[in-house]
Structures are given as structure tokens and as C-alpha cells.
């Protein structure tokens, strides 16, 4: 990790992260939702096949109310005690409305490069474009420097920890340690087949297997509104446009062969050859629509890995949270 927020990963991949705030999609009118959805689609289409990215949604339970920034300045009068009482009341109301859960959103993007000198200017250009796209959507965003990214990773690796993250860049030459040594947990325990332990906390990872042709736009919001500590990540890789079109055409060709085979079976059995299995008809229709989107509507094809990491202080609480997430998905 470098001080400016550039992180070098194995394989010569360099990444940066931008934190962004929420947008009032669910309470917007239908017309506004359509506009927001269109803007978000354009935002995703910015990323080509050479620029993988990840959306991260982190719910963590806050053990301190210092994050609720309610600032009512003191005055030169006799009402400062009332101001303090009112400030405390507002902080308590905010804490209750969120059940003590702090919700954060991030986008991380990466590029392959031979070294940091080559990667840094390219990442800065992408970062400026990403923040510009967020601004057009009306979404505030802020780039994360190296210490902020390390603090975030430290909080992920030390769930339930009340101690602040203590780190300074001058500590590295003085101690001979690397940045990962300052964020690593005391232990990971993966002896359980369907769960793990990090420190005193229990954790489990689930993935979303998408079988439907469409997903509800409320799915992610319903998961994130749960009163549970979790990290939801969407790993997204854009497929090269020509490769995507070639792949879908190949699928349509395979479906056509399956149709012919089904019709032959129907003729041999004395059935109407025009009656095809419903799944085959659905697959053919979905593939044709996807091909039309790619060819005429300038849409992109994405490879998506959707994971949910649940963390809880007890195993029973973890199992309850995982069950609840599964019920929503």
C-alpha cells in the first residue's frame, strides 16, 4: 500500500478505492428512478474489459458515537447546556434509527501495469472519471488515501475491536514491517467447513447463484438494511464486446441445435414438433434479447461474482444472519 492510496497486488495489478454516499433511489418517483437507473447503467458501461472493478458495501456495528457528526457550536449566552442536551438527543436518535450499524459504500478499480510509475497516472485518470460520473449522478464521493484504506482493512480484519487503528508511514522503516503486518488479525481459523473464525468473531461467506433472467432492484437494498454486520461485494469484469457477441451467438446456435433435436424426438413420438420445452423457449428468447442489447443498444456484458460475508460475535447469531440473507436472496 502506498500513501496516495495505490495498492499493489500479486500479478502486477494496481488498485485504488473511492468511497461514495447513497442516492435516494427507493423513495424517488418512477420517473426519477428511471433516470437514476439510466445514469447508473452509463456509469457501469464506462468500465471496459481492461478495467475490472468491485463494488463493496460494508455494514459494521459502531462501538463509538463519535462518528455521528452533529455540530451545534457553543454561544456566548446561558443556553449552552440546552445545546449540549439537544446535541446528545440528536446523536441518540441517529444511533437508534440505524440500530448502531454504520453503512459504507466503496468502489475499487484496478489496472495491470509494469510498475507504480506506469500505474499511478492511469489510475488517477480513472479516479477522476469515476468521481465525475458520480457527480453527474448527484452522488458525493471521495478518494481514499493509503492510510484510510489500511484503516478500512484493519476494521474488516478485527471485527468487534474497540481500539483505534494506530499507524504512521514512518513506522515502516523504523520497524521493518510491511503495511499488511499492521492490519493482520491475531488469527484465522478455517477448520470449520462452512464457517471460519477471525479473532473472537464467527464468519461465513455466501454467494448468489443467479438463475433468473432478471433481478429485483430491491434485492441489494433489502440485504443491506438487515441489522447485521456484513460485507457485500460485487466483483465485476466487463467482457470484451466482440467476444461477448461471439459468445451469445454461439449460445443461440447451440439452442437452435437443441430445438432441432427436440423436434426430431417429437416427430418420432408422434407429437407436434412445434411444442418445445418451456425452458428452451425461455433461454432462446433471453439470448436473443441479450444479443440485441449488445449489438444495437451499446450495452455491455459483465461477469459478476456476488458474495456476502457475515460476521457475528456468536455462532448462533451468525447462523441466524446467514439464514435471513438466504431468505431474501
Secondary structure as UniProt FT lines:
FT   TURN            3..4
FT   STRAND          7..9
FT   TURN            10..12
FT   STRAND          13..20
FT   TURN            26..27
FT   HELIX           30..45
FT   TURN            49..50
FT   STRAND          53..61
FT   HELIX           65..67
FT   HELIX           80..97
FT   TURN            98..100
FT   STRAND          101..112
FT   HELIX           116..136
FT   TURN            137..138
FT   STRAND          141..143
FT   HELIX           146..157
FT   TURN            159..160
FT   HELIX           170..175
FT   HELIX           179..183
FT   STRAND          188..189
FT   STRAND          196..198
FT   TURN            199..200
FT   STRAND          201..207
FT   TURN            217..218
FT   HELIX           219..224
FT   STRAND          229..239
FT   HELIX           241..269
FT   TURN            273..274
FT   HELIX           278..296
FT   STRAND          301..312
FT   HELIX           315..328
//
